[in-house]
């Protein structure tokens, strides 16, 4: 049995809709994957900052302790006017500069008298160490500067000062130290573009507002991903108080519209940012697999439809064959029997079947008149045509749930549901009119006529009993007919 063109058209529509659905699911999946990858990259930035901050805390403890050891030794030597001070300072291999300066900044002792002082010293509190980071633009270096007031008795004799180059902390791409007044304490490059030693609050005012009011975080501003964390320093160690200015470690990464978006939130941004050479490959592979599977599925469905048609339908007329038709009729009778028992069952029946309840069933046995004469005088081709015309005309007058069963060569069973006998008689009059219109059309070499017998099913009866009763009524009508067969 052939599959109609409508079936193929429906299949094409299904494939198109399925393709669109697949594309949507694919893009959604890829967006999730890309966003997951982007989030991982952002987390790596935060992880790098945390590593640097943790390293700084470890180094800070060591640096302070090392500076305290120098303080204790230099205090003793200074108070004793020891000449060993110069030897100790000159043999220093840690600090870029270490020395003792007067309150007005003049060198008293130093490992390098040519070193340019960058910091101002105003700390006059005993047992207090000042620790700050200063950027020297001329040498492009960032120094951690330690200072300690040197007292002899109650007199401030000067300051013990040490400069330590900390550029080794900043040899990571896009990571910068920023002071609490927003100055970058190193030369900064954003996507290889030099922005120099500048004020962040001037270059990125909105971004600096977010940084200044938080301890740590990550956000996007002016198409740049900012990740920051405040660096915490020691407050006290070995009876020494530590004064440190607030610093931030900041990552500044300008987003590349193609390679490094912050977040893909819709199909438009996916199309704009996704690597299509890579993404389209995934899409094509998946789509070929889905297309192949859908074609295979369609072939299986088509074969199933063909098998069902062969086993359930009469191949000539397209109505139910005896086996399938009687199975369906039994289901209708079962539903009728259930819903007829009580009002409650009637309501339940509607809920279970999602259809109108069945209140009556009429069995109409139809016999095609003069089929033998047509076959004998015109041939079986015209006999088959007569049967098909009868079935097609009757089918036009059936409503939802009603159906036709072919039970023999020229005998058919028409199942009417929820109709009164008077309504069925009116329907048959309309059917007979259609027969006459077809007969008068001048296209046939025979006349279409059929006899019928209608019997109402009653609870407890079986199908065969109903057919016997309908058959009696049908033959009464057939005998009453005086049919003349006209040949054109």
N, C-alpha and C positions, 0 to 999 in steps of 0.2 A: 504494500500500500504506500503511495507516494505521500511525502510530507508537503503540505501546502506552502505557497510562497509566503504567506503570513507568518508561518513558523520561522522561516529564515529571516524575515524582517524583524521579528521579535528577538531572534537570536543576535542579530547585528546591534539592535538597541541595547540588549543586555551587555554585549561585549563593550560597547561605547561607554555605558554607565559604569560598568565594572572597571574599565580602563581609567575613567575619571576618578573613581573611588580609590583605585590602586595608586594613582598619581598623588591624590590627597593624603592617603595613608603613608606613602613613601616620603613625601615632602615633610609631613608631620614628624615621621620617624627620624629623618635626616636633621631636621631642626633640633629635635631633642638631643641627637648625637652631637651636633656641632656645639650646641649650648653647653652640653656636658663637657666637651673638650675645652671650650672657652672658660668655663668655670674652673676646670682643672688648671688652666694657665694662670687664671687670676689667683687661685689658691697657691700656686707655686711662687707668685710674686710675694704674697703675704708670708709664705713660709721662708722665703729668702730674707725678708725684712726681720722676721722673728729670729732667724739664725744670726744675723748681724747684730741685732740688739742684745741677744744672749751673749755673743762673743764680746761685745763691748762691755757688758757687765762684768764678765770674767776678767777682761783686760783691765777694767777700771779698778777692780780690787787689787790686782797685782801692781798697777802703776802707783796707786795711792800708797800702798805698803812700801814700795821701793822708794818713793819720795819721802815718806816718813823716816826711813832709815837714814837718808841723806840729811834730813832736818836735824835729827838727833846728833849725828856726827858733826855737822857743820856748826851747830850751836855751841857744842863743847869746844871745838877748835877755835871758833871766833872769839869766844869769851876768854880763851887763853892766849889770844894773839898768835896762834900757831901758824908757822910758815908752811905747814903741810896742806893748807887749804888749796893753794894753787896746784900742787901736785895731784891732789884728789880730783879736782875739777878737770884738769887737763887729761887725766887718764880715763875720764868718763867715755863710755862707748854706747850709751843708751840714748842720752838726750842730745838733741840738735844744739841746745844751749842750756847751760846751767851756770848759775852764778849768784853773787850777792850784790844787790844794788842799794844805793842810798835812798832815803825817802823821796828825793827829787829826781831819781832815775839814773844817777851816775854809777858807773861800774866800780865796784870795790874789788871784787874777785870775779873771774869768768873763765870759761874754757875757750871762749871766742869773743874778743873785745870788738870785733867788727860786726857782730850780729845786731841787726836792727830790732829795737824793741817795738813790739806791736800792741802791747797791753798797757793799760793804766792800772796802778795799784793803789787802792784806797782801803784795803782791809787792815784794820788796826785792832782786831780782836785776838787776844792770846789763844793759843791752841786751836786756831781756825785756819783751815786750808781752803783757799779759793781754787776752784777747778773750772776752767772755761775753754771753749774751742774758738779759735780765731783763724780767719782765712787771710793769707798773705797773697794779694793779687800779683805782686811783682814776681814772686817765685812760684806762684800757682801751687801753694801748699797750704794744707790745713794743719794747724798745730793745736794740741791740747796743752794749755798753759796752766802750770801749778804755781801758786805763790803762797808764801807763809811769812807773816810779820816776825822780824827778828828783834827781840827785846834784850837789853842788858839792864837788869833792874827794871825800873819803870820807863826807861827811855827807849823809844823806837829807833833802832839803829839802821833799819832798812828792811829789805825783803830777800828771802831765798826764793829764787825763780828758776823754773825749768820748762823748756819747750820740747814737746815730743811730736814728731811728725806722725800723723795718723792717716795718711793717704792709703795705707795698706788696708784700712777698713772700708775704703770706698772704691775698690777696684772691681766693683760689680756694676754691670751696665744699668743705667737709668736709676741708680740709687744715689741720693744726695742727702747731706746733712743740712738742716735749716734751723736757724736760731729762733728764739721766741719773738724776735722782732721781724721775722720772715725772711731774713737774708740767707741766701744759699751759700754755704761755707765751702764751696768748691766750684770749679768751672762746670757748668751744666750743659748737656747736649740732649735735645729732645728729637728723636729720630734723626740723629747725625746733624742736627741744626744747632749751632752754638748759641746759647742764650746767656752765657757768661755768669759772672758772680753778681746776681741781681736780686732785687726784692720780689719775693713771690706775691706779696700783697699788691704789688704794682702790675706784675705780668698777668697773674690770675687772681684777681680780687675775690671773686665768688668762691673759688676753690680754697683760698686761704681762710675764708670765714669758716668753712667746714672743718679745716684742719685745726684751726686755733681753738675751736670749741669742743674738740674731742680728744680722747686719749689714743684711739686708733680707729682705722676704718678704711673703706674703699668706696669710691664713687666716680661718676663720670661727669666731666664739666668741660665745656668748650671742645668737645671731641677728643678729650684726653682722659685716660684712666689714671686717677690718683689713688695711691695706696700709701698709708702713712701709719706711723706709730711713734708715740712719745718715748724718748729714751730716759729711763730712770737711773739716777746715780746714787751712790752711797751717801748717807746723811751723817753717819758717825762711824769711826773706826779707831780702836786703840786710844780712847780718850781724846781723840781729835774730832772736831766738828768740821764737816765738809760743806762748803757753799758752792753749789753748781747752778748755772743758768739752765733754763729749760731748753731742750733740743728735740727736734723731730727728725726721724729718718723717713724720707719721702721718695716714693717711686713715681716717676712722671713718664707715661708712655702715651704718645700720640697715636690714636687709632688710625690704622690704614683701612680705608673703606673696602678694600678687597681682601685683605689678609687678616685683619685683627679687629673685628667688631666687638663691642662689649657684650651685646646680647641680640640674638635673632628672635624676634617676637611674632613675625607673620610671614606669609609667602612672599610678599614684596621684598622684605629685607633678605629673605633666603635667596631670591633671584639675584639680588644686588651683591651679596657677600659670598655666596657659596662657590666653591671650586667646581665649576660645571664639568670639566673634563673628568674629574673623579666621580662626582655625584651622578652624572648622566650614565656612566658605565654601570653603576649599581642599578640604576633605574632600568636600563635596557635589559640587563641580565634577568632581573626580577620580572620584567614585563614579558619577555619571551617565555619564561617558565609559566607565568600565569596564563598567557595566550594559548600555549600548548595544552595546559591543563583544562582550560575552558573549552577548547576544540574537542579534546578527548571526552570531556563531560557532555558536550552537545551530542557527540556521536553515540554515547551511551544512552542519553535521553531519547534520541531519535529511534534507536533500536528498541528501546523499552516501549515507546509509543507504538511502533510498528507491531511489536509482539502483543501489546495490549489490544491494539485494533484487531489483530488476527484472532485473538482468543475471546474478545468481548463483543465485537461488532460484526454485523452482517456485512460482508465485503461489497455487496452490490448496492444496498440501500443506505448503509451507514447507520442503521438503527441497531439496538441491542439484539444480540442473538438470544436463543432460548435460555442457555445456561446463565449468562450474565443478567439477562432481563428478569429471570425468576429470582435470582439472588437479590436484586434491587427491590423487586416487588415484595419479597419477604421482609426486607428491612422496613419498607413503608408500612406493611401490615403490622409489624412489631411495634413501630412507633404509634400507629393508630390505636392498637390494643392498649398500649401503656397510657396514652393520653386520654382514652375514653373511660378509664376506670374511675377517675375522680377529678375534681377541679384542681386539687393540689398537684396531681400527676400531670395535668395539662400545663400548668405553670412551669413545673420542673422540665417537662419535655421541651418547652420553648427555650429554656436556659441552656439545656444540654445540646440541643441541635442548632441553636442560634437561628431558628427559622420559625415560620408560622406553624402552629400545631395542626395536625391532621384531624378533621372532623368527619370526613366521609371519603370512601374510595369506590369508584365505579369502574368495572371491567367492561371494556367495549371490544368485542371480537369482530374483526373486519375481514371480509372475504372479497377478493377482487373478482368481479363478474366477468364471465366469458373469456377467461384467460386461456382455456384449452382451445377455443375456437381461433383466437388470435395466433396462438402457437402453431396450430395445424395449418391455417390458411396463409399466414404472413411470415411465420418463422419465429424462432425463440428470441431473436434480436428484438422484435417488436413486443413480444411478451414481456421481456425484461424491462423494456421501456415503459410499458403500461404499469407494471408494478412500481417502478421508480416514480412515475408521475403521481400515482395514488398516494404513496408515502410522503412525497414532497408537499402535496397540497394539504394533507392532514396535519403534517408537522407545523405548518404556518399558523394553525389555529390552537396550538397547545401553549399553555403558560408554564411558569416556573414550577418545577417538581414533576410535571407530567411527562410521560415518555411513551415510546412505541417499542414493542418486542415482536420480532419475526419468529413465529412458532412453527411455520410450515412453508410450503412453496408459495401459496397465494393467500395465506392466513396471517393476520397480524393481531396483536393484542395492544389496544390503546388504554393506558391507565390515566383516568381522570381523577383529580384530587380536589376535594372541597368544592364540588359542584353539585347542584341539584339535577335530577333527571330531566327536568324541563329545560334547564340551561344547556344540557348536553344535546337535546333534540334541536335546539336553536342553532347550536354550533354545527350539527350535522347538516342542517339546511344550508348554512353558509358554505360548508364543504361541498355539498351537492351543487350549489351555484357555481363554485369554482370549477367543478368537473364540467359543467355545461359550457362555461366560458372557454375552457380549454378545447372542448369538443367543437365548438363553433368557430374556433380560431382558423380552421382550415389547414392546420399544420400536421394533423394526425390522420392516419389511415384506419383508425379504429375509434370507438367511443369509450370514454372512461366512465365506468360505473363500479360501485361497490355496495355490498350489503353489510349491515351491522346488526349486532345484538348487544344491548347494554344491560348489565346486571350489577346491582349494588352489593358490595361485599358486606357480610355480617360477621360479627365476632364468633370465633370458633370454627369457621369454615376454612377449608384448604383451597389452594389455588386451583387445583384440578376440578373441584366441585363448582367453583365459580365459572370456569371455562365451559363446563358442560352446560350450565344454565344459560350462559351467554350464547353458546352455540345453538341451543334450541330456539332462542329468540331471533338469532341471525337467520336461521333457515326459514322461519316463519316469514321474515321480511323478503327473503330471496324468492320464496314461492309466490309471494304477493306481487313481486315485480313481473312485469311482462316486458322483457328486454328484447329489443331487436338490435342486432349488430349491424351497423352500417359500415360499408367499406367505401372509401373514396376511390 
